[in-house]
Amino acid sequence: MDVLVLGLFCLSLLLCLCGGFSVLYALSAGLLLFLFYGLGKGYRWRELLRMALSGIWAARNVLLTFLLIGGLTALWRQAGTIAAIVCYAAPAIRPSGFLLAAFLLNALVSFLTGTAFGTAATMGVICATMAPAMGLSPVLLGGAVLSGVFVGDRCSPVSTSALLVAEVTGTNLYHNIRAMLRSALVPFLVTCLLYALLGQLAGGEGRAPDLKALFGREFSLQWLCLLPAAVIVLLSLLQVKVKLAMLVSALTAIPLCLFLQHTEASALPQLIWSGYRSADGEIAAMLNGGGVVSMLRATAIVCLSSSYSGIFRKTGLLDRAKHWVSGLCRRSSPGTAMIAVSLGTGLIACNQTLTILLSHQLCEHLEERPGKLALWLEDTAVVLAALVPWSTAAAVPLGSTGLPAASIPLAFFLYLLPLWRLLMEWRNLAKSS
């Protein structure tokens, strides 16, 4: 029965994917399937609903943070923070170094905003706009952008995936970030080297468009615009609680909106709710977005996905799959099993959130130390989901930038990171044997 239920759930995901429907339909269908499975196991409706709500309640801090992130990213746009970061960085970009610069800029913005999708829709679009003037291949650029947006999506203090991993593993976010920075150092440097070499080989010519003139039509681009980003970085280094750090950054951005960018005070609630919207078509294509509304879909996905966890634990729906994972771990290693599970769940789940939650439930018994388990999830499930072309983790960033799916094999950071972790594990196992 459990194989049939999971098979029907996978089928619903594939039907939504092939039909171009929202994954929310498949997740809703999955919830119904799992509830009826629980009924077949002898549980009552009240018990099953309590299981589902317990999973959502466990993710409550993540859900609240999602809404804070939506408001914060809208304020950053209106305050000119993102535009200023771009304009200060753009003059240093040359055609031969554009691939490396695209990777680093997207990594920086994703670290500051904590979102791969938001970064792709802003910095990714800007890079895609600049690339033709530089004479660079969109395939190469797509790999650099996709790698960059997941650097911060993985280890930013305001990253929804990092918050979710910390929540489900019961670990401290800042401790996780320190571990993530250490584990990613070598893959990050190798990725930089590869994009630098590809940039030299690809050649390219021309020069970047004058983005300061473009953004200057809408914003007063002074160094003060950088303060909200500087605040979030400083408070993160001081290990201030994430929600408080975001609130302080938002409060820093509000005076900039009012007095530097001359935003009407009465427009701020609408801005925070629905996001930044520019009347200038060129600027709108690069910067529109943010707002609480932009996070509602992600919130719904996490709610539905989290509701599964309580049902899975109580009903034992995943017990057979966990037994298979244990066998794979014994024949190889915990890291090998984690990578295999993350790839498998990524192929099936079609989104990063469910990939993380399923990988956690299937592999939590492989590692007794919560911090180590959190790091393995960050180095496998979080990034490997973006290597699946039909997953929203890959399709949304590439789709919003107009860059091709053929770029995915060139997203070096996404697979160098798990491979490096696996290599380190094998080395440690060889030393201890």
TORRO-598577 format. One record per residue (C-alpha): x, y, z; residue in three letters. Coordinates in nm, 3 decimals, always signed. Example, Ala and Ser with C-alpha at 12.3 -4.5 7.8 and 13.67 -1.06 7.14 Angstrom:
// TORRO-598577
+---------+---------+---------+-----+
|       u |       v |       w | res |
+---------+---------+---------+-----+
|  +1.230 |  -0.450 |  +0.780 | ALA |
|  +1.367 |  -0.106 |  +0.714 | SER |
+---------+---------+---------+-----+
***
This chain:
// TORRO-598577
+---------+---------+---------+-----+
|       u |       v |       w | res |
+---------+---------+---------+-----+
|  +0.000 |  +0.000 |  +0.000 | MET |
|  +0.279 |  +0.247 |  +0.086 | ASP |
|  +0.444 |  +0.196 |  -0.255 | VAL |
|  +0.110 |  +0.261 |  -0.430 | LEU |
|  +0.047 |  +0.580 |  -0.231 | VAL |
|  +0.397 |  +0.717 |  -0.297 | LEU |
|  +0.365 |  +0.619 |  -0.663 | GLY |
|  +0.037 |  +0.809 |  -0.698 | LEU |
|  +0.197 |  +1.111 |  -0.532 | PHE |
|  +0.489 |  +1.099 |  -0.777 | CYS |
|  +0.240 |  +1.068 |  -1.064 | LEU |
|  +0.052 |  +1.378 |  -0.949 | SER |
|  +0.379 |  +1.573 |  -0.940 | LEU |
|  +0.468 |  +1.459 |  -1.291 | LEU |
|  +0.121 |  +1.546 |  -1.424 | LEU |
|  +0.148 |  +1.897 |  -1.282 | CYS |
|  +0.495 |  +1.930 |  -1.430 | LEU |
|  +0.394 |  +1.808 |  -1.777 | CYS |
|  +0.072 |  +2.009 |  -1.775 | GLY |
|  +0.239 |  +2.329 |  -1.660 | GLY |
|  +0.024 |  +2.345 |  -1.344 | PHE |
|  +0.139 |  +2.477 |  -1.008 | SER |
|  +0.310 |  +2.222 |  -0.783 | VAL |
|  +0.061 |  +2.330 |  -0.514 | LEU |
|  -0.205 |  +2.113 |  -0.682 | TYR |
|  +0.019 |  +1.806 |  -0.655 | ALA |
|  +0.110 |  +1.886 |  -0.295 | LEU |
|  -0.257 |  +1.926 |  -0.205 | SER |
|  -0.337 |  +1.594 |  -0.375 | ALA |
|  -0.048 |  +1.438 |  -0.184 | GLY |
|  -0.189 |  +1.558 |  +0.147 | LEU |
|  -0.522 |  +1.393 |  +0.068 | LEU |
|  -0.348 |  +1.070 |  -0.035 | LEU |
|  -0.147 |  +1.057 |  +0.287 | PHE |
|  -0.454 |  +1.134 |  +0.497 | LEU |
|  -0.648 |  +0.848 |  +0.336 | PHE |
|  -0.345 |  +0.623 |  +0.383 | TYR |
|  -0.356 |  +0.709 |  +0.752 | GLY |
|  -0.726 |  +0.624 |  +0.763 | LEU |
|  -0.645 |  +0.286 |  +0.610 | GLY |
|  -0.390 |  +0.230 |  +0.888 | LYS |
|  -0.663 |  +0.279 |  +1.149 | GLY |
|  -0.608 |  +0.642 |  +1.249 | TYR |
|  -0.900 |  +0.881 |  +1.294 | ARG |
|  -0.945 |  +1.211 |  +1.111 | TRP |
|  -0.877 |  +1.408 |  +1.428 | ARG |
|  -0.549 |  +1.224 |  +1.486 | GLU |
|  -0.440 |  +1.269 |  +1.125 | LEU |
|  -0.518 |  +1.641 |  +1.124 | LEU |
|  -0.324 |  +1.675 |  +1.449 | ARG |
|  -0.027 |  +1.503 |  +1.281 | MET |
|  -0.044 |  +1.741 |  +0.984 | ALA |
|  -0.075 |  +2.049 |  +1.204 | LEU |
|  +0.218 |  +1.935 |  +1.419 | SER |
|  +0.438 |  +1.937 |  +1.108 | GLY |
|  +0.324 |  +2.289 |  +1.014 | ILE |
|  +0.370 |  +2.412 |  +1.372 | TRP |
|  +0.730 |  +2.283 |  +1.370 | ALA |
|  +0.798 |  +2.512 |  +1.072 | ALA |
|  +0.624 |  +2.819 |  +1.219 | ARG |
|  +0.945 |  +3.021 |  +1.260 | ASN |
|  +1.036 |  +2.958 |  +0.897 | VAL |
|  +0.690 |  +3.068 |  +0.781 | LEU |
|  +0.707 |  +3.392 |  +0.979 | LEU |
|  +1.056 |  +3.462 |  +0.846 | THR |
|  +0.931 |  +3.411 |  +0.490 | PHE |
|  +0.690 |  +3.700 |  +0.535 | LEU |
|  +0.961 |  +3.920 |  +0.689 | LEU |
|  +1.190 |  +3.845 |  +0.395 | ILE |
|  +0.918 |  +3.951 |  +0.150 | GLY |
|  +0.876 |  +4.290 |  +0.316 | GLY |
|  +1.250 |  +4.340 |  +0.358 | LEU |
|  +1.337 |  +4.273 |  -0.007 | THR |
|  +1.068 |  +4.519 |  -0.119 | ALA |
|  +1.214 |  +4.789 |  +0.107 | LEU |
|  +1.566 |  +4.718 |  -0.020 | TRP |
|  +1.449 |  +4.770 |  -0.376 | ARG |
|  +1.268 |  +5.094 |  -0.296 | GLN |
|  +1.560 |  +5.225 |  -0.087 | ALA |
|  +1.794 |  +5.178 |  -0.385 | GLY |
|  +2.006 |  +4.920 |  -0.200 | THR |
|  +2.010 |  +4.659 |  -0.476 | ILE |
|  +2.054 |  +4.922 |  -0.749 | ALA |
|  +2.347 |  +5.077 |  -0.560 | ALA |
|  +2.521 |  +4.739 |  -0.517 | ILE |
|  +2.496 |  +4.680 |  -0.890 | VAL |
|  +2.610 |  +5.028 |  -0.990 | CYS |
|  +2.912 |  +5.027 |  -0.760 | TYR |
|  +3.020 |  +4.684 |  -0.886 | ALA |
|  +2.950 |  +4.723 |  -1.260 | ALA |
|  +3.244 |  +4.956 |  -1.350 | PRO |
|  +3.491 |  +4.688 |  -1.243 | ALA |
|  +3.352 |  +4.430 |  -1.488 | ILE |
|  +3.542 |  +4.351 |  -1.808 | ARG |
|  +3.431 |  +4.107 |  -2.082 | PRO |
|  +3.700 |  +3.850 |  -2.001 | SER |
|  +3.605 |  +3.858 |  -1.634 | GLY |
|  +3.231 |  +3.882 |  -1.678 | PHE |
|  +3.155 |  +3.514 |  -1.603 | LEU |
|  +3.348 |  +3.532 |  -1.275 | LEU |
|  +3.187 |  +3.868 |  -1.192 | ALA |
|  +2.840 |  +3.729 |  -1.266 | ALA |
|  +2.901 |  +3.438 |  -1.030 | PHE |
|  +3.038 |  +3.661 |  -0.753 | LEU |
|  +2.770 |  +3.930 |  -0.787 | LEU |
|  +2.488 |  +3.676 |  -0.779 | ASN |
|  +2.656 |  +3.505 |  -0.482 | ALA |
|  +2.677 |  +3.842 |  -0.301 | LEU |
|  +2.317 |  +3.943 |  -0.366 | VAL |
|  +2.187 |  +3.596 |  -0.277 | SER |
|  +2.382 |  +3.611 |  +0.049 | PHE |
|  +2.232 |  +3.951 |  +0.131 | LEU |
|  +1.876 |  +3.862 |  +0.032 | THR |
|  +1.880 |  +3.487 |  +0.110 | GLY |
|  +1.681 |  +3.392 |  -0.199 | THR |
|  +1.787 |  +3.225 |  -0.522 | ALA |
|  +1.466 |  +3.325 |  -0.699 | PHE |
|  +1.485 |  +3.689 |  -0.591 | GLY |
|  +1.852 |  +3.712 |  -0.687 | THR |
|  +1.789 |  +3.560 |  -1.029 | ALA |
|  +1.503 |  +3.803 |  -1.086 | ALA |
|  +1.727 |  +4.101 |  -1.004 | THR |
|  +2.100 |  +4.046 |  -1.040 | MET |
|  +2.050 |  +3.750 |  -1.275 | GLY |
|  +1.835 |  +3.958 |  -1.508 | VAL |
|  +2.088 |  +4.241 |  -1.495 | ILE |
|  +2.370 |  +4.003 |  -1.590 | CYS |
|  +2.160 |  +3.854 |  -1.871 | ALA |
|  +2.093 |  +4.207 |  -1.999 | THR |
|  +2.463 |  +4.297 |  -1.992 | MET |
|  +2.586 |  +3.971 |  -2.152 | ALA |
|  +2.494 |  +4.046 |  -2.518 | PRO |
|  +2.685 |  +4.375 |  -2.501 | ALA |
|  +2.984 |  +4.172 |  -2.378 | MET |
|  +2.949 |  +3.913 |  -2.658 | GLY |
|  +2.918 |  +3.623 |  -2.412 | LEU |
|  +2.731 |  +3.294 |  -2.452 | SER |
|  +2.401 |  +3.270 |  -2.259 | PRO |
|  +2.481 |  +2.903 |  -2.185 | VAL |
|  +2.800 |  +2.997 |  -2.003 | LEU |
|  +2.632 |  +3.286 |  -1.826 | LEU |
|  +2.343 |  +3.065 |  -1.714 | GLY |
|  +2.583 |  +2.830 |  -1.536 | GLY |
|  +2.750 |  +3.120 |  -1.352 | ALA |
|  +2.418 |  +3.274 |  -1.250 | VAL |
|  +2.268 |  +2.944 |  -1.133 | LEU |
|  +2.579 |  +2.867 |  -0.928 | SER |
|  +2.585 |  +3.215 |  -0.777 | GLY |
|  +2.222 |  +3.237 |  -0.671 | VAL |
|  +2.253 |  +2.917 |  -0.467 | PHE |
|  +2.566 |  +3.026 |  -0.279 | VAL |
|  +2.360 |  +3.259 |  -0.062 | GLY |
|  +2.042 |  +3.055 |  -0.085 | ASP |
|  +2.238 |  +2.787 |  +0.099 | ARG |
|  +2.424 |  +2.985 |  +0.367 | CYS |
|  +2.269 |  +3.331 |  +0.411 | SER |
|  +2.136 |  +3.416 |  +0.758 | PRO |
|  +1.810 |  +3.519 |  +0.586 | VAL |
|  +1.791 |  +3.215 |  +0.357 | SER |
|  +1.463 |  +3.025 |  +0.371 | THR |
|  +1.636 |  +2.694 |  +0.299 | SER |
|  +1.898 |  +2.750 |  +0.572 | ALA |
|  +1.622 |  +2.840 |  +0.816 | LEU |
|  +1.423 |  +2.532 |  +0.718 | LEU |
|  +1.721 |  +2.300 |  +0.765 | VAL |
|  +1.801 |  +2.454 |  +1.105 | ALA |
|  +1.438 |  +2.414 |  +1.209 | GLU |
|  +1.392 |  +2.050 |  +1.107 | VAL |
|  +1.728 |  +1.942 |  +1.254 | THR |
|  +1.690 |  +2.147 |  +1.573 | GLY |
|  +2.023 |  +2.323 |  +1.521 | THR |
|  +2.153 |  +2.678 |  +1.559 | ASN |
|  +2.145 |  +2.872 |  +1.232 | LEU |
|  +2.467 |  +3.064 |  +1.292 | TYR |
|  +2.657 |  +2.749 |  +1.392 | HIS |
|  +2.532 |  +2.592 |  +1.069 | ASN |
|  +2.647 |  +2.892 |  +0.865 | ILE |
|  +2.999 |  +2.873 |  +1.005 | ARG |
|  +3.016 |  +2.505 |  +0.916 | ALA |
|  +2.874 |  +2.575 |  +0.569 | MET |
|  +3.130 |  +2.845 |  +0.498 | LEU |
|  +3.412 |  +2.607 |  +0.589 | ARG |
|  +3.279 |  +2.317 |  +0.383 | SER |
|  +3.217 |  +2.537 |  +0.078 | ALA |
|  +3.552 |  +2.718 |  +0.072 | LEU |
|  +3.735 |  +2.483 |  -0.165 | VAL |
|  +3.439 |  +2.428 |  -0.403 | PRO |
|  +3.379 |  +2.805 |  -0.408 | PHE |
|  +3.741 |  +2.881 |  -0.497 | LEU |
|  +3.753 |  +2.608 |  -0.763 | VAL |
|  +3.429 |  +2.743 |  -0.910 | THR |
|  +3.582 |  +3.092 |  -0.925 | CYS |
|  +3.888 |  +2.952 |  -1.102 | LEU |
|  +3.676 |  +2.764 |  -1.358 | LEU |
|  +3.468 |  +3.071 |  -1.444 | TYR |
|  +3.780 |  +3.286 |  -1.468 | ALA |
|  +3.935 |  +3.036 |  -1.712 | LEU |
|  +3.614 |  +3.002 |  -1.914 | LEU |
|  +3.587 |  +3.381 |  -1.931 | GLY |
|  +3.937 |  +3.403 |  -2.076 | GLN |
|  +3.866 |  +3.126 |  -2.328 | LEU |
|  +3.526 |  +3.263 |  -2.428 | ALA |
|  +3.680 |  +3.598 |  -2.509 | GLY |
|  +3.402 |  +3.851 |  -2.536 | GLY |
|  +3.424 |  +4.214 |  -2.629 | GLU |
|  +3.245 |  +4.542 |  -2.579 | GLY |
|  +3.159 |  +4.700 |  -2.250 | ARG |
|  +2.887 |  +4.690 |  -1.989 | ALA |
|  +2.590 |  +4.924 |  -2.032 | PRO |
|  +2.576 |  +5.235 |  -1.817 | ASP |
|  +2.358 |  +5.103 |  -1.537 | LEU |
|  +2.420 |  +5.408 |  -1.321 | LYS |
|  +2.250 |  +5.626 |  -1.579 | ALA |
|  +1.964 |  +5.377 |  -1.603 | LEU |
|  +1.902 |  +5.341 |  -1.230 | PHE |
|  +1.972 |  +5.710 |  -1.178 | GLY |
|  +1.640 |  +5.781 |  -1.348 | ARG |
|  +1.462 |  +5.626 |  -1.048 | GLU |
|  +1.701 |  +5.637 |  -0.751 | PHE |
|  +1.939 |  +5.868 |  -0.575 | SER |
|  +2.242 |  +5.637 |  -0.576 | LEU |
|  +2.443 |  +5.741 |  -0.273 | GLN |
|  +2.657 |  +5.526 |  -0.044 | TRP |
|  +2.382 |  +5.554 |  +0.218 | LEU |
|  +2.179 |  +5.312 |  +0.006 | CYS |
|  +2.418 |  +5.036 |  +0.112 | LEU |
|  +2.334 |  +5.072 |  +0.483 | LEU |
|  +2.046 |  +4.816 |  +0.497 | PRO |
|  +2.274 |  +4.551 |  +0.345 | ALA |
|  +2.563 |  +4.647 |  +0.574 | ALA |
|  +2.332 |  +4.621 |  +0.877 | VAL |
|  +2.218 |  +4.267 |  +0.793 | ILE |
|  +2.580 |  +4.154 |  +0.741 | VAL |
|  +2.701 |  +4.316 |  +1.065 | LEU |
|  +2.417 |  +4.180 |  +1.277 | LEU |
|  +2.464 |  +3.835 |  +1.126 | SER |
|  +2.831 |  +3.842 |  +1.221 | LEU |
|  +2.724 |  +3.938 |  +1.574 | LEU |
|  +2.482 |  +3.643 |  +1.569 | GLN |
|  +2.179 |  +3.859 |  +1.639 | VAL |
|  +1.855 |  +3.662 |  +1.597 | LYS |
|  +1.756 |  +3.644 |  +1.233 | VAL |
|  +1.412 |  +3.801 |  +1.265 | LYS |
|  +1.553 |  +4.089 |  +1.473 | LEU |
|  +1.835 |  +4.145 |  +1.222 | ALA |
|  +1.584 |  +4.163 |  +0.937 | MET |
|  +1.364 |  +4.402 |  +1.133 | LEU |
|  +1.656 |  +4.637 |  +1.204 | VAL |
|  +1.759 |  +4.627 |  +0.837 | SER |
|  +1.402 |  +4.709 |  +0.736 | ALA |
|  +1.390 |  +5.000 |  +0.981 | LEU |
|  +1.720 |  +5.124 |  +0.831 | THR |
|  +1.571 |  +5.109 |  +0.482 | ALA |
|  +1.250 |  +5.301 |  +0.565 | ILE |
|  +1.417 |  +5.645 |  +0.620 | PRO |
|  +1.610 |  +5.594 |  +0.295 | LEU |
|  +1.282 |  +5.529 |  +0.113 | CYS |
|  +1.121 |  +5.839 |  +0.267 | LEU |
|  +1.398 |  +6.097 |  +0.262 | PHE |
|  +1.648 |  +5.980 |  +0.000 | LEU |
|  +1.418 |  +5.823 |  -0.259 | GLN |
|  +1.122 |  +6.051 |  -0.170 | HIS |
|  +0.867 |  +5.774 |  -0.130 | THR |
|  +0.531 |  +5.876 |  +0.012 | GLU |
|  +0.483 |  +5.741 |  +0.365 | ALA |
|  +0.131 |  +5.631 |  +0.273 | SER |
|  +0.278 |  +5.408 |  -0.002 | ALA |
|  +0.497 |  +5.204 |  +0.234 | LEU |
|  +0.229 |  +4.953 |  +0.353 | PRO |
|  +0.138 |  +4.875 |  -0.008 | GLN |
|  +0.509 |  +4.845 |  -0.095 | LEU |
|  +0.572 |  +4.599 |  +0.189 | ILE |
|  +0.267 |  +4.394 |  +0.097 | TRP |
|  +0.281 |  +4.379 |  -0.284 | SER |
|  +0.646 |  +4.464 |  -0.356 | GLY |
|  +0.837 |  +4.721 |  -0.556 | TYR |
|  +0.691 |  +4.828 |  -0.890 | ARG |
|  +0.858 |  +5.074 |  -1.125 | SER |
|  +0.679 |  +5.275 |  -1.394 | ALA |
|  +1.002 |  +5.264 |  -1.598 | ASP |
|  +0.988 |  +4.952 |  -1.818 | GLY |
|  +1.366 |  +4.894 |  -1.825 | GLU |
|  +1.402 |  +4.925 |  -1.449 | ILE |
|  +1.087 |  +4.721 |  -1.389 | ALA |
|  +1.231 |  +4.429 |  -1.589 | ALA |
|  +1.532 |  +4.421 |  -1.356 | MET |
|  +1.404 |  +4.520 |  -1.014 | LEU |
|  +1.030 |  +4.462 |  -0.980 | ASN |
|  +0.946 |  +4.215 |  -0.704 | GLY |
|  +0.962 |  +4.149 |  -0.334 | GLY |
|  +0.678 |  +4.204 |  -0.091 | GLY |
|  +0.485 |  +3.970 |  +0.136 | VAL |
|  +0.277 |  +3.857 |  -0.162 | VAL |
|  +0.589 |  +3.723 |  -0.335 | SER |
|  +0.642 |  +3.480 |  -0.045 | MET |
|  +0.286 |  +3.347 |  -0.020 | LEU |
|  +0.343 |  +3.068 |  -0.271 | ARG |
|  +0.662 |  +2.957 |  -0.094 | ALA |
|  +0.474 |  +2.974 |  +0.237 | THR |
|  +0.197 |  +2.751 |  +0.100 | ALA |
|  +0.453 |  +2.501 |  -0.034 | ILE |
|  +0.628 |  +2.481 |  +0.303 | VAL |
|  +0.295 |  +2.448 |  +0.488 | CYS |
|  +0.181 |  +2.157 |  +0.270 | LEU |
|  +0.523 |  +1.990 |  +0.264 | SER |
|  +0.565 |  +2.029 |  +0.640 | SER |
|  +0.224 |  +1.876 |  +0.704 | SER |
|  +0.354 |  +1.553 |  +0.550 | TYR |
|  +0.629 |  +1.509 |  +0.808 | SER |
|  +0.396 |  +1.448 |  +1.103 | GLY |
|  +0.189 |  +1.200 |  +0.900 | ILE |
|  +0.498 |  +1.015 |  +0.775 | PHE |
|  +0.640 |  +0.975 |  +1.126 | ARG |
|  +0.325 |  +0.840 |  +1.285 | LYS |
|  +0.200 |  +0.620 |  +1.001 | THR |
|  +0.540 |  +0.474 |  +0.900 | GLY |
|  +0.479 |  +0.551 |  +0.532 | LEU |
|  +0.851 |  +0.596 |  +0.465 | LEU |
|  +0.977 |  +0.302 |  +0.673 | ASP |
|  +1.045 |  +0.080 |  +0.372 | ARG |
|  +1.234 |  +0.357 |  +0.195 | ALA |
|  +1.437 |  +0.429 |  +0.511 | LYS |
|  +1.531 |  +0.061 |  +0.529 | HIS |
|  +1.662 |  +0.082 |  +0.172 | TRP |
|  +1.861 |  +0.396 |  +0.259 | VAL |
|  +2.015 |  +0.216 |  +0.558 | SER |
|  +2.123 |  -0.070 |  +0.331 | GLY |
|  +2.282 |  +0.172 |  +0.085 | LEU |
|  +2.466 |  +0.343 |  +0.371 | CYS |
|  +2.608 |  +0.010 |  +0.494 | ARG |
|  +2.727 |  -0.082 |  +0.143 | ARG |
|  +2.886 |  +0.258 |  +0.076 | SER |
|  +2.888 |  +0.551 |  +0.321 | SER |
|  +2.646 |  +0.798 |  +0.482 | PRO |
|  +2.749 |  +1.071 |  +0.237 | GLY |
|  +2.691 |  +0.848 |  -0.064 | THR |
|  +2.346 |  +0.763 |  +0.069 | ALA |
|  +2.266 |  +1.130 |  +0.133 | MET |
|  +2.364 |  +1.227 |  -0.220 | ILE |
|  +2.165 |  +0.940 |  -0.373 | ALA |
|  +1.857 |  +1.024 |  -0.164 | VAL |
|  +1.881 |  +1.398 |  -0.238 | SER |
|  +1.906 |  +1.334 |  -0.611 | LEU |
|  +1.615 |  +1.090 |  -0.597 | GLY |
|  +1.391 |  +1.318 |  -0.395 | THR |
|  +1.489 |  +1.613 |  -0.614 | GLY |
|  +1.384 |  +1.422 |  -0.926 | LEU |
|  +1.048 |  +1.338 |  -0.767 | ILE |
|  +0.967 |  +1.641 |  -0.551 | ALA |
|  +1.024 |  +1.905 |  -0.821 | CYS |
|  +1.096 |  +2.173 |  -0.559 | ASN |
|  +1.367 |  +2.245 |  -0.307 | GLN |
|  +1.150 |  +2.255 |  +0.005 | THR |
|  +1.005 |  +1.907 |  -0.035 | LEU |
|  +1.347 |  +1.775 |  -0.138 | THR |
|  +1.491 |  +1.900 |  +0.192 | ILE |
|  +1.207 |  +1.763 |  +0.404 | LEU |
|  +1.200 |  +1.421 |  +0.237 | LEU |
|  +1.579 |  +1.390 |  +0.245 | SER |
|  +1.577 |  +1.476 |  +0.615 | HIS |
|  +1.313 |  +1.216 |  +0.698 | GLN |
|  +1.482 |  +0.945 |  +0.495 | LEU |
|  +1.835 |  +1.012 |  +0.623 | CYS |
|  +1.799 |  +1.145 |  +0.977 | GLU |
|  +1.887 |  +0.803 |  +1.122 | HIS |
|  +2.222 |  +0.799 |  +0.935 | LEU |
|  +2.375 |  +1.077 |  +1.145 | GLU |
|  +2.320 |  +1.109 |  +1.521 | GLU |
|  +2.479 |  +1.454 |  +1.545 | ARG |
|  +2.220 |  +1.720 |  +1.440 | PRO |
|  +2.487 |  +1.968 |  +1.328 | GLY |
|  +2.647 |  +1.713 |  +1.095 | LYS |
|  +2.308 |  +1.615 |  +0.957 | LEU |
|  +2.223 |  +1.981 |  +0.892 | ALA |
|  +2.551 |  +2.030 |  +0.705 | LEU |
|  +2.494 |  +1.722 |  +0.490 | TRP |
|  +2.145 |  +1.847 |  +0.400 | LEU |
|  +2.287 |  +2.187 |  +0.305 | GLU |
|  +2.561 |  +2.029 |  +0.096 | ASP |
|  +2.331 |  +1.785 |  -0.083 | THR |
|  +1.954 |  +1.845 |  -0.087 | ALA |
|  +1.972 |  +2.226 |  -0.100 | VAL |
|  +2.201 |  +2.247 |  -0.401 | VAL |
|  +2.128 |  +1.922 |  -0.586 | LEU |
|  +1.762 |  +2.019 |  -0.627 | ALA |
|  +1.881 |  +2.289 |  -0.869 | ALA |
|  +2.044 |  +2.031 |  -1.098 | LEU |
|  +1.703 |  +1.886 |  -1.189 | VAL |
|  +1.585 |  +2.072 |  -1.503 | PRO |
|  +1.214 |  +2.032 |  -1.421 | TRP |
|  +1.252 |  +2.133 |  -1.057 | SER |
|  +1.143 |  +2.485 |  -0.968 | THR |
|  +1.489 |  +2.526 |  -0.810 | ALA |
|  +1.639 |  +2.528 |  -1.161 | ALA |
|  +1.347 |  +2.625 |  -1.382 | ALA |
|  +1.249 |  +2.946 |  -1.200 | VAL |
|  +1.596 |  +3.112 |  -1.187 | PRO |
|  +1.671 |  +3.019 |  -1.548 | LEU |
|  +1.321 |  +3.110 |  -1.664 | GLY |
|  +1.321 |  +3.451 |  -1.496 | SER |
|  +1.655 |  +3.539 |  -1.658 | THR |
|  +1.574 |  +3.390 |  -1.998 | GLY |
|  +1.883 |  +3.170 |  -1.984 | LEU |
|  +1.876 |  +2.813 |  -2.125 | PRO |
|  +1.843 |  +2.485 |  -1.934 | ALA |
|  +2.157 |  +2.374 |  -2.118 | ALA |
|  +2.340 |  +2.592 |  -1.862 | SER |
|  +2.281 |  +2.345 |  -1.579 | ILE |
|  +2.594 |  +2.129 |  -1.643 | PRO |
|  +2.799 |  +2.451 |  -1.617 | LEU |
|  +2.664 |  +2.535 |  -1.271 | ALA |
|  +2.987 |  +2.404 |  -1.121 | PHE |
|  +2.929 |  +2.500 |  -0.757 | PHE |
|  +2.612 |  +2.289 |  -0.735 | LEU |
|  +2.793 |  +1.960 |  -0.784 | TYR |
|  +3.148 |  +2.047 |  -0.678 | LEU |
|  +3.018 |  +2.106 |  -0.324 | LEU |
|  +2.863 |  +1.757 |  -0.265 | PRO |
|  +3.150 |  +1.590 |  -0.448 | LEU |
|  +3.403 |  +1.768 |  -0.225 | TRP |
|  +3.212 |  +1.664 |  +0.088 | ARG |
|  +3.202 |  +1.307 |  -0.038 | LEU |
|  +3.576 |  +1.311 |  -0.110 | LEU |
|  +3.647 |  +1.440 |  +0.242 | MET |
|  +3.427 |  +1.167 |  +0.389 | GLU |
|  +3.607 |  +0.894 |  +0.195 | TRP |
|  +3.942 |  +1.035 |  +0.308 | ARG |
|  +3.830 |  +1.030 |  +0.673 | ASN |
|  +3.696 |  +0.676 |  +0.641 | LEU |
|  +4.025 |  +0.561 |  +0.486 | ALA |
|  +4.220 |  +0.718 |  +0.777 | LYS |
|  +4.004 |  +0.551 |  +1.040 | SER |
|  +4.015 |  +0.205 |  +0.879 | SER |
+---------+---------+---------+-----+
***
